[in-house]
Amino acid sequence: MARANLLNPFGSLPEYENRLTWAFLVALKYDPLLQNFLRELVESRLPPKLREYSNTWETACVSTQTSGITSSTNRLVSVLLTDTSIQEVKVNWSERQAVYDGVIEYPNGLTLIIENKLSHGNVWEEQLSPSRNSFSGDVDDGMLHDSAICLEWSEVLEGILKYANSSIAPFSSREIARDFLSFVEKFHSGLTPYRTFKLCGERHEALHRRTVRLVDDLANKEGLESREGRDLLRPGKIAERVGIWVERSSLKVNLWPASTASQADRFCRKVNKEKFLSLNEQGWAVTPNLNFSFMGTKLLWAKTTWETRRYLEHFFSGRKLYGRKYWNELSPLIEEWKRQGLITYCINRSEDQANIEDQRTTNRQYLDVNPEFEISREWKLDTVRELEEQGKLEEHIIDELNITLKTWGETLNGIDGLAAS
């Protein structure tokens, strides 16, 4: 079911620039904080003596496709919204019959006339000059700033993205901002500051948004579902989840095979142990991730001194040491594992140190022992940007994931590869 979007209610001609202008101005009209964001962005481009720092509780008057400007204006600035900044454009008074894409009249006397062009190559400079005929009374020639302020859509959208993810915005305002961002991403993705990793720079919000798109694109390409823009879901497989996110200056990809007893059973039957262990020599980090759960909820994760080979042989070569264990069997195992260094200590969801034995006091008669592995790989963002510019990023990630998955007889899209022998 499609998500309702206030700014695209009927889906009629959404790709036209007039619809983009209308959506932007509607978002501004109902949110004074966004109005102030735009005013401050414009004023940051003006000479210091022309900046107004007075605050007011009154909202701006926002109009679209209008020819009228109120006589209360004492500072008039022409603003161009476009894909790429252009050189300074001088503006003068015009006698034409102007219809402005947008007019924003602030209570401090500042008025912005908005011209939106999806491409900077389609700018008609006379459209940036206001008309005297827009005023009902006399016009003070000195109120007009002599050059247009050019704002790139990417910087405007970046500010709105930060606002949508902030804690200062009320729920309704965040939803309107997100609706606008979704509208732009769907119909005008070329304007966004996060359409490529290169454009994102080091900005966390933009990198996160770009990674969400990457996860969705991978899901669509492989016929999978995605969850919360971070996980690829593979129900019924030995590794049911692939996590993808940006951390610091790297793109990280993680898998967690043998996360339940049933997954571990299939892993034990299918894994080619030597090929699996060789992943550590192919850019992947394979580490033990032993954990304990109850009724499907992970409770504790064990820290260990064991190397991956010893861990693999311990759980997948002899008697079944994983799965549901009642305390009469689990307690001796825990003591043995502590003596052997398999368990040095455990942490809970909050990453605080915790004792497994404390779970017994909660009247849990058993715990499920999960001999999980964490398999991770990271690519520096410079490498990610290079692969993306070559058009190879998605295929590269898929190929690398398949190298890992095939060690236990799977591929990313769920079609089993050759079972490992």
N, C-alpha and C positions, 0 to 999 in steps of 0.2 A: 504494500500500500504506500502510495506516495505521501511524503510529508507535506502538510499544509504550509503554504508560504504566503504570508500577507502581501508580499510585493510582487507576486506572480499568480494572482488569483484565477485567471482564466487562460493563461498560456497563449494569448494572442500577440503575435509579432514581438516576442520578448527580446529578439536579437537586435532590434532597432535602437539607435542611440537615444531617441526620445523616451523610450521605456526605461532605459538606464537612468536618464536624468530624473524622470518622474519617481522612480524607486528611491534614488538618493535623496531627493528633496522630501519625500514622504518620511523617510527615516529621520531626517533633520527636523522636520516640523514637529514631531512628537517627542523629541529628546533634547532638552536644553543643553545637556552636557556635550552632545555631538555638535550642537550649534557653536558652543564655545571652543570646541576643538578646531572647527573649521576657521573661526575668526582668528584664533591664535596662530594657526598655520599660515593664514594670509598675512597677518600683521608681522610675522617673523620675516617676511620678505620685503616689508616696507622700511623706509628710513626710520631711525629711532624716533625722530621728532613727530612722526605721523602715527605712532602706535598709541593705542588707547588701552590703558590698563584698568579702567574703571569697571567694577563688577556690578551686576544688578540681578535682582531676582526675576525681572521680567524676561519673557522669552522673545525671540525674534519672530518677525512675520515672514513666512516662507510662501512664495508663490511660484508657479511654473507656467510657462507659455503665456506670459503676460506682457503688456506693453506699458503699464503704469508704474511709476515710482512716486512715493509720497514726498511732499515738500519738506518733511522733517529731516531729510537727509542733509548732513553737513560734510560728509566724506564719502565719495563714490569711487569704488575700485572695480575694475573689470577683471574677472577671473576666468582663465581658460583651464578646463580639465581635459587632459589628453593622455596618450600612451607614453610619449617621450617629450621631455622638456624641449622647448624651442627658444631661440634667441629672443632678446627683449623686443616686444612689439609696442611701438608708440600708439597711443590712443588720443583721439580728439573728439570734440563734439560733432555730432552728425545731425543732419536735418531729415534723415530717412525715417520711415515709419517702422520702427523697430519692434520686434516681438522677441523677448528674451527667453532663453531656455529656462532660466530661473532668476528670481530676485529674492535676496535675503536682506531684510531690513532689521538691523539691531537697534535696541532701545537707546544706545549711546550715540546714535546718529550715523553710524557706519552702515553703508549699503553696499552689498556685493551684487553685481550682475554676473550671472553664470553662463558660460558658453561651453558646451560639451562636444568634443570631437573624438571619436574612437581612434582616429589616426591623425597624427600631427601634420601629415601631408595634405589633409583636407581642410586646413584652417584658412578661412577667408578673413583677412585682417580687419576689414571694415565691420564685420560682425562684432568685433570686440570694442568698438566705439559706441558709446551710448547716444541716444537721440534726445535733443532738447524737448522734442514733442512728447516725451514720456512724462514730463512734469506739467502739472496743471497751472503752475504759477511761474514767476520769474526764476531764472537759473543763475546761481553764482558760479561763474566760470572756474573759480579757484577750487571748487569742491572736488573736481575730477583729478584723480591721480594720473599722471601723464603716461604711464605704461601699464600694460596688462601683467597681472601676476599669473604665471604658468605653474600649475600643480600637476604632477604626474598622478594618474589614478593609483599607481602602486603605493605611493606614500600615503595617500588618503586611505586606501584600503588597509594598509598596515596599521594605521592609527585606529581604525574601526575594529580591526581584529584584536588589538590589545585591549580595547574597551570591552569587547564582547567577552573576553576572558578575565576581566578584572572583577574585583570584589566590591568596587564602589558603585557599579551600575545595578539598579534594581532589576528584578527578573524580567519584567516586561521590556525594558530597554535592551537587555542582553538578547532577548529573543528577536526583537526587531533588527538589531545589528546582525545577528546570525542569519536571519532571513535575507537580509541584503547581501551579505557575503556569499550565501548559497546561490542567490540569484546571479551574482556576478560570475561566480565560479562555473556555473552551468552554462551561461549564455555568452559570457565575455571573459573567458579564462585567460586570454592574452593580456588582460590588464592587471591581473593579480600579481602581488609581489612574491608569490610562492609557486608560480607555475614551473619554475626550474630551481634546482638546488643552488645554481649560480646566483640567481636573483635574490635568493633568501639571505645570502651573505652569512653572517653569524647570528642573525636574529632568531631567538628561540621560537617565538610564536610562528614565524614564517616557516621555519624548518619543520616544526611539528605539523603544520597544515600540509606542507608538501609531502611529508612522510605518510600522512593519512591518505592522500591521493595515490601515493605509490602502492600502499597496501590494497586499496580498492582496485587499482589497475591490475595488480598481480592476481587478485581474487577473480576478477572478470576474465582475465586471460586463461586462467587454469580451471575455471568452472567451480570455484570455491566460494565460501561465504567469508566475510570479514566481520570482526567485532570491535567496536569502539575505535576503529581506525588504527588499530595496533596489532591485532592478531588475525592470522589466516587460520580458519577452522577446518579440520580434517576428521570429522566424526568417524569413529570405528577403527581408526588407524593406530599403529603402535606409537606414533607421536601425533597426538590429536591437535596440537596447537603449535603454530610458528609465530613467534613474537618478533616484531620489527619496530624499531624506534631509533631516534637520534639521541645520543648521549654525549655531552661535551662536543668534541669535534669529529665524531665518528657515527656512522650508521651501523647499528647492531642488529644481528639476526640470531635468534635463539630457538632451539627445539628441546623438548623434554620427553624423550622416549622412556617406556617402562614406568610410567607415572602411576599406574594402578596394577593390581595383581594380574588382571586379564591381559593387559598390554605386555606385562613382563613375561607371561607365559608364551605369547606369540613371539616376542623378541628372542626368548631363549631358543625357540624352535628354528627361527629364521636367520639369526644374525651370523654373519661371517666374522668371527672374532678378530682375525688378523687385519682384515680390511677395515673393520670398525676402529681398531686401535690405531691404524695408520692415518686416520683422519687428523690426528695431532701433528702429522708431518705435512698436511695439505692445507694449512691455514686455519683449521678449525681447532678449537679448544674443547676437549672432551673431559669432563670432570664428574666425580661421584656427586650425587645430590640426594642421598638417602633421606627419606622423610616418613612421617607417621601421620595417619589420618584416622578419622572416625566418621562413619556413615558418609563418606565422600568429601568431608571437609579436612583440608590439610591443617595440622595443628603444630607440628614441630619439624625442624630441619636439622640434620646432624652435620656437624663439622668433623672432618676427618684428616688423618695424616696419610691415609692410604693413597697409593697411585692407582690410576684407572685400571691397569691390568689386574692387579690384585683384587680390586673391588669386583671387576667383571667375573673373574674366576671364582670368587667366593660365593656370589649369588647365582651364577648360571652354569655351574659345573658339577654340583653334587646334590645333596638333599635340599629340598625347597625351604629356604630360610625366609622367604617373604610371604606376603599375603596376610590373612587374618590370624592373629596370634593372641590367645587368651593369656592372662597374666601368669598362670602357672608355667607356661612355656616362654613367654616374653621376658619376664624378669631375669631368668638365668641367661638368656641371649644378650640382654642389655649389659649385664655384668661382664659376660665374656667379651662382647664387642668393645667395652670400655678398656678392659685389660689389654686387648689386642691393638688398640689405637684406631679401630674403625670409627668409634665415636669418641671425640675429645670433649665436646659439649654440644648442646642444642640451643637453637634460637626459635622464638615464636614469630607470629606475623609482624609484631612490632620490632623484630630483630633484637629483642631482649633475651638474655640468657635464661634458659628454663630447664627444669628437670623432667625427664620422661616419667619418672615415678609419680610426680604430682598428678598426672592424669588419672591415676588409680583412685585418688580421693574424690574424683568427680562422679563416681559410680559408673564409670565406663568399664565394662567387663573385658574389653579387648581393644586393641589398636590394630590397624592395618599397616603392615610394613611395606613400603614402596621403594624398590631398589632403582630409583630413577637416576638418569644421567642428565646433566645439563651440557648441551652442545652449542657452542657459541662461535660467532665469527663477527669481525668488525672490519669495516672499510673506512679509511680516512675520507673526510668530505671532499678533499681535493681529488681523490680517485673516483668518488661517486660523481662529482661534477664532470670529470673527463669521460666516464662511461656514458653519462647522460647525453653529453654533447655529441658523442658518437652514435647515439641511438641504441646502445647496447645494455643499458642498466638493468632493465627488467629481465631480459634473457640471461644476463650474467648471474643474477641472483637465483633464478630458477635452475640454471645449470649447476651452480654450486650446491644448492639445496638437494638436488637429485643425486649428486655424488655421495652425500651423507645418507640420504634415504635408501639408496640402493644397497648399502651395506647390510640392511635387513630386509631387502626385497620389496621396497616400495618406491613410488615416485610421487612428486608433489601433488599431481592432479588425481591421485587416488588409484590410478591404474598400476597394478603391481608390476614391478620390474622382475628380472630374473631372481628367483630366490637364491640367497647366498648358500653356498655349500660349505 
